[in-house]
Amino acid sequence: MRLHKGLVVVLLAFTAIYCGGKTDDTDVGEKIVLRVAHDGSVHHPYTVGYEKFKEVLEAETNGRVEVQIFPAGQLGTEAQASQMVKAGTIAAAASSTGGGLAPFVPEAELFNFPFLFRDLKHFYRVVDGPIGRRVGLATEKALDCIVLGYWHAGVRNVWNAKTPILVPDDFAGMKIRVMPSPVWVETFNALGAQATPMSFTELYSALQQGVVDGAETDHIDLLYEKFYEVTEHVSFTNHMILAVALIFSRVQYDGLPPDIQTAVLKAGHASVGAERQAMETVTATAFEELKEKGLQFHEVDKKLFQEKVQSVYANNADKVGGSEVIQQVLEQ
């Protein structure tokens, strides 16, 4: 069947817009559409990071690129979004080391070790330095992507509706939702809980139905996902600062003109500062709002929890590059 030449041009242009590819540079009105995804709410700092990415990329390309942001797991779970980036069906995803990278990148489990980071300054030094680049290279190889930088999803604490978690023994008989990371599952089992991996988008209903008794998140997720409606006690375990890699599809990147490739890298760098600043600012505000909503916050002796998870380090050192790599992180 012979198609009219004009129809062929229209079809090619539609394909380029839908898939995030490009038509010939001389096409009038060319628009490259890049779809990007995350599983946080529309108000989450992830959205702030992506809005900065969109702002810079669209400005740098004089409107030749349009970035479409899909929050709240609209395109799938973290793991599914990572696979879509690998396949080139979406341009980018915010992939945490717990849910989006752990199933595919064993080296990324390093950042999932409990109590690894002392504070945010320590975290930034590690992920922005040689160790972060090492994990980034492994991620790029496994997911056929480019790591544009590291965001983060805050300092995480344990919470539940039954009883305060003050010592590890308080976990006995308690089902705690964790990300689908083998290290996280092992961590909470070592603490005495029944670690229950599931996707983030399933958590609220699982709490309502009693499938799990509690979970662990940062303050922002507690507030924006309305988990405060189905929980009561928050324990300041501070066991994790969740690293989030902003990954960009190598398939789509290689199909872009060189000047737009450069703009993608610049926009990715800009998004890192914006997302991190938003996380720090919004976390403080969320904490105050959660207190007003009646959640009870409890201090704990972290040393008791740290002692319980030493086996996690011993059992998983080889997976992440050896005990010397872990020691490098701890000493930074």
Buried (B, 14 or more C-beta within 10 A) or exposed (E): EEEEEEEEEEEBBEEBBEBBBBBEEEEEEBBBBBBBBBBBBEBBBBBBBBBBBBBBBBEBBEEBBBBBBBBBBBBBBBBBBBBBBBEBBBBBBBBBBBBBBBBBBBBBBBBBBBBBBEEBEBBBBBBEEEBBEBBBEBBBEBBBBBBBBBBBBBBBBBBBEEEBBBBBEBBEEBBBBBBBBBBBBBBBBBBBBBBBBBBBBBBBEBBEEEBBBBBBBBBBBBBBBEBBEBBBBBBBBBBBBBBBBBBBBBBBBEBBEEEBBEBBBBBBBBBBEBBBBBBEEBBEEBBEBBEEEEBEBBEBEBEEBEEBBEEBBEEBBEEBBEEEBBEBBBEB
